[in-house]
Every structure is written in C-alpha cells, then in structure tokens.
C-alpha cells in the first residue's frame, strides 16, 4: 500500500475520476453561483453587472434576517433532538435490547427511507383541524381541549416541524451512534463495572468519552443537514403561515425561481454556504479542544 500511495501516477488514477466528478458537480456550480451574485437579471432578460448591490440588499433585507433566524433556531433545535434521541436509542440497543435490538432498529430506521413528501402528508393529516379533524386534535377533544390550528400560527407550525424531522431522522443517528458504541471493548466496560461504575456513571465516565468521536461526527452531519433543510418544510408548511417557517434555502429558491432574481438568490446561497462553513469550523474547534483535554 505504501508503494502504491507513493506512486503519483497511481494516486492520480485512483482519485482522478472522483476528483473530476466532484469538480464538475460541486466546485464549478459553486463558482458559477458566486459569479451570479455580482449580477442582476435572469435568463430571459439577460444578466448585467451589479457590483456589490446584491450584498448591500441582503444586509438590509428583513426577510433575510427572518429566514436566518428561523434557520438557526430550527437547526439548533432539530440537531439537539436528533443527536440526543439517536444516542439514547443507541444506548437502549447496546445495553438493554442487545442482540434482540435488530427488529427495533429496523422499525425505528424505517421513517428514514420514506419519501419526505409522504412523511409531510402524514403529519398534515395527523395535525389537521379542517375539513376533517386529525388524530391529534381528536385526542385533545377527547380530554376536553378545543382543537388547535397547528398550521395557523408560527409557533405551532414550528414545533410540528421539529417533531416530524426528529421522528423522521432519529433512526439514522441511532444506527450511526450504535456503530460507535459497539466498538467500545467489552473488557473496558466490564472493568468499569467491577470498579463500581454502573448506570449513568458508566455512561458519563466511560461510554460517552469513548464514543465522543462518532458523537461529534453525528453532530457535524446533523447541523449541516438542518442548516440546508428544504424538502420537509416545503412538504409540510410551504414556509407558512406567511413566511414564518421559511429558512434561507426556501427564501433562496423563491427568490431565484419564483421571482427570477438569480443574482440575489445566488447571494443568499453564498450566505448559507458561509454559515455552514463557520458552524462546521466552530464544531471542529470545540471537538479538538475537548479531545486535547482528554
């Protein structure tokens, strides 16, 4: 292997095709979009130079601030929910269900493979108030509480989104974290138990530190996915009521393809890219600091 990796021609043959595909699919469109951010117009009317006009508009646009705030709030809430729920499920698989966890893992993972539109329609029916009362409102009515218009207010719609996306994705993070937990040597766990560690003490002092790397990987994966959320919001609320549940991705989509402002849409896309990059760097810095302390 050392001989192969030391041969530049072999390295080029191995990584060249993947690098070419990545460049054509990722890097070229990113640079193209960056160029559009300095223009205004559309494909029909043509494009003209706009200098820094799109950036000036973005910094003074209240819709961008609202979308950025919603994106941050959504990303933090769903990321914490996904990773915490996934970690608790992984602990359940490893320490309680053990070999009998295969069926439960499959059932919990099943929502991950469902189409997002199908999941959105499912939750719409669960929480609908009219023309037919959904199961959630029926349950509220059964205990003497009036029906709630879950999609009529920003607060209610936000929490329905949170519940849906955590339920839909926690199975994936459970399997990812489960793979990290099963790599912990049984001898280490047994030694800790002999020393008196059990329950929360075992998780806090042994399991959590030894699964920290996969936990941070899950966190980075989750935060980047939630910052770029689009399909679940489009399927469930469409950004409503009003634009109260519109993230940066949906605002960028509407700006570019509904209002044909491709230059301004590219500027919003650049903002989202920078936000994702900064958040990833912060998480990496924090994780490296914690690993150094350990």
Beta strands, then each sheet from edge to edge (+ up, - down):
strand 1: 39-42
strand 2: 46-49
sheet 1: 1+ 2-
end
